[in-house]
Amino acid sequence: FGELHIEGYQKQDTRTFKSYEEFEKEYCRGYVWPSDLKNTVAEYLEKIIAPIRKFGKKRL
């Protein structure tokens, strides 16, 4: 995906990270809420598996 966009529920903002190291630093400092990260990971996983679901529906 190139960049990680985390929409913040608590702070009402969106944070963009261009590298894992940048994200890790901010997460360890407490600037990224675990619940926001969880929601973002769920969204990215949905994007990843969407083509597989689409293919599976066509096959049934």
C-alpha positions, 0 to 999 in steps of 0.5 A: 500500500505504500503508506499507512493511514490511521483514522483516529477515533479519540482525536478525530484526526488521520495520521499517515505513516510512510514507514514501519519505523515511523509508525512504530516510534509513534505507537510506542510513544502512545500517539496511536491508540490500539483501538484505532490501529485495530480498526485500520488493520481490519480495513486493510485486511478487507482490501487485501481479501476483497478480490479473493471474495469476489473470485469466490462468489463468481465460482459459486 
